[in-house]
Amino acid sequence: MEIYSVRRPKDNLTSLKVYGEVEGDSGKVYKFAYFRRPNFRGWICSCENFLLSKFAKKLNCKHLHFVRAQVGRYGASVAR
């Protein structure tokens, strides 16, 4: 796995805090994001495993585990 890009949004007024792209084991590129809202706080990935089963169970997929290990739990190591 490899992170292609990770960045913060330009305006600070949105609930989106960190977003980017990660390459999976199969070579496909997935998008991920970290949101912080009053009714939802967490990471989202565009892979099928996360969308079809992990999101409903409030778990993270292997791509999100990899990204969180690299950039920190809340994306703290991403430059502002």
C-alpha positions as CSV (number, residue, x, y, z in Angstrom):
1,M,0.0,0.0,0.0
2,E,1.1,3.5,-0.7
3,I,-0.4,7.0,0.1
4,Y,-0.6,9.0,-3.1
5,S,-1.8,12.3,-1.6
6,V,-3.0,13.6,1.7
7,R,-4.0,17.2,2.3
8,R,-6.2,19.5,4.2
9,P,-9.0,21.6,2.6
10,K,-8.2,25.2,1.8
11,D,-11.0,26.7,3.8
12,N,-11.3,25.9,7.5
13,L,-15.0,26.3,7.8
14,T,-15.9,22.9,6.4
15,S,-16.4,19.7,8.4
16,L,-13.9,17.9,6.1
17,K,-10.5,17.9,7.9
18,V,-8.2,15.6,5.9
19,Y,-8.6,13.9,2.5
20,G,-6.5,12.1,-0.1
21,E,-5.9,8.9,-2.1
22,V,-4.3,5.6,-1.2
23,E,-3.3,2.7,-3.4
24,G,-4.6,-0.7,-2.2
25,D,-3.0,-4.1,-2.5
26,S,-4.6,-4.8,-5.8
27,G,-3.3,-1.6,-7.4
28,K,-6.6,0.3,-7.3
29,V,-6.7,3.8,-6.0
30,Y,-9.2,4.6,-3.2
31,K,-10.2,8.0,-1.8
32,F,-10.4,8.6,1.9
33,A,-11.5,11.4,4.1
34,Y,-11.8,12.4,7.8
35,F,-14.9,14.3,8.8
36,R,-15.8,16.0,12.1
37,R,-19.4,17.0,12.5
38,P,-21.8,17.2,15.5
39,N,-23.5,14.0,14.5
40,F,-20.6,12.1,12.8
41,R,-16.9,11.9,13.4
42,G,-14.7,9.5,11.6
43,W,-12.9,8.2,8.6
44,I,-14.5,7.2,5.3
45,C,-12.9,5.1,2.4
46,S,-14.3,4.5,-1.1
47,C,-13.4,0.8,-1.1
48,E,-16.2,-1.8,-1.5
49,N,-15.3,-3.5,1.8
50,F,-15.8,-0.4,3.8
51,L,-18.9,0.8,2.0
52,L,-20.7,-2.5,2.1
53,S,-19.9,-3.9,5.6
54,K,-17.4,-1.9,7.7
55,F,-19.2,1.4,7.8
56,A,-22.4,-0.1,9.2
57,K,-20.4,-1.9,11.9
58,K,-18.4,1.3,12.8
59,L,-15.1,-0.3,11.8
60,N,-12.2,0.8,9.6
61,C,-10.9,-1.0,6.5
62,K,-7.3,-1.9,6.0
63,H,-6.7,1.2,3.9
64,L,-7.9,3.4,6.8
65,H,-5.7,1.5,9.2
66,F,-2.7,2.1,7.0
67,V,-3.5,5.8,6.5
68,R,-4.1,6.4,10.2
69,A,-0.8,4.7,11.1
70,Q,1.0,7.0,8.7
71,V,-0.7,10.4,9.3
72,G,-2.0,10.0,12.9
73,R,-5.3,9.2,14.4
74,Y,-6.8,12.6,13.5
75,G,-4.4,13.5,10.6
76,A,-2.3,15.5,13.0
77,S,0.9,15.1,11.0
78,V,-0.6,16.6,7.8
79,A,0.6,20.2,7.3
80,R,-1.9,23.0,7.6
